[in-house]
Each structure stands twice: as structure tokens, then as C-alpha cells.
């Protein structure tokens, strides 16, 4: 969020003092940068800024974030410490379930709740609208998080090349990263469950019209040095591939 970046200069100064002349770069990680216009403007003002945008398969992203917020609600943590911030806003034409927390069907159909907003899954639109006018394309790199999990060495090498630095991980570190088990957390909602087929198709149709556009794929390819060829909607296996005719598409 934007207030976080009000402290950027102080953070940089402390880092420089700690590292002395050994410091070549300062990194800041925040998942809300590109969706917070004030934060994006603040970041863009940093001299020689380079921005790495990690994109995840959008449907899995949405499911994961919904489950995360449900867990936060159960613990009374995060945004749920202030109930005013946790209100639900739905499209006028949608008949909200009235349940609390809002159901998976509610958010898939456009209800907004604690950061859950399907419009935020349109990463390319956000990058094109809110990032590129502030940061030159040559200083923006898009990285697939699925690619990072599947091919960590190749993905990190892409990031090193983007920064113009040499690889600094030891070989044994790479082996540890690759062999480390990736546990799947318990899900409150599994969009691939048979009972969620309708919701799966609703979200897939919403995304299909955006992520398969030629301009979107060209943008990702241009900003990733060819690493990200496309961002596909989740299939959940052959029987769950979205039927474009059901989306009103030919």
C-alpha cells in the first residue's frame, strides 16, 4: 500500500549504511504495488527502478486468495480486525447469497470483498494502464510463478539477466530449492470439485475474453523476453476445459 512507500527513502538509507560499499541494489517486495496507483507512482519515482511482476494462473490465484481471506476471517486477523473494511459490494444485477463470508459463487460473479475482485485478475490491463505509463517497458519484467516452481534455475537466471548481475546461488542451494517439497495447503474451496463446475465456468468465461486476446499475449511476451508465452485459464482436466460457445464466443 502507498503509506508503506513513504518510508522507502529511509529504508534505502539504512540499507546503504549497513552494507557500505558492498551494496549494488535494494529490493522491495509488496504484492499490492501494481494495484495501488499511489504506491505505483511512488515506486516509479525511485531512480533506476526495475519492476518484476509475478503473475500466477488467474483462476488458481483467485481461489487461493479467497481461501486465504476465509482463513484470516476465522482467525480474526488481517483486515478483519476492522469490520468496516470487510464489507461486500456486489453488482446491482447479481442476487447476493446474503451469507457471511460471501460464497465462492458470490465472488466469482463479481462481488468484491477484502481485495477479492475479479477485475484485478486482468493483469495485462493493469500493467498496460497503471505500470507502463510510469515505468519504461525495458524496466519491467513479467515472471510466471508456475514457471518459477517448475523451473527455478531458468527463472532466476532470467531475473539475474534482467538485473544485469551474475548468478550468486551455490549449486547446493539450487538442489535444495528444486527438491524442497511443495505442500498444498488445505482449501476451503476447490474450484475443480464437481460441485463448483458452474462457478468454474463463470470465472473461466470472464477471463477467457481477456487472456486470449492477441494484444495481451503480445504484451506478456514483450515484457518477459519470451519466457511467458501465454497465460491460460485453469482446465482442471479435460472435462473442465471452458467451452467458448458457453461464453458467447465463436
Secondary structure, DSSP 4 states (H G I P E B T S, - for coil): -HHHHTTHHHHHHHHHHHHGGG--------TTSTT-HHHHHHHHTSTT--EEEEE--HHHHHHHHHHHHHHHHHHT-GGGGSGGGG-EE--TTS-----SSPPHHHHHTT-EETTB-GGGG-HHHHIIIIITTTS-GGGEEEEEHHHHHH-HHHHHHHHHHHHT------HHHHHHHHHS--PPPP-S--TTSGGGHHHHHHHHHHHHHHHTSHHHHHHHHHHTTTS----PPP-SSGGGS--GGGGT--
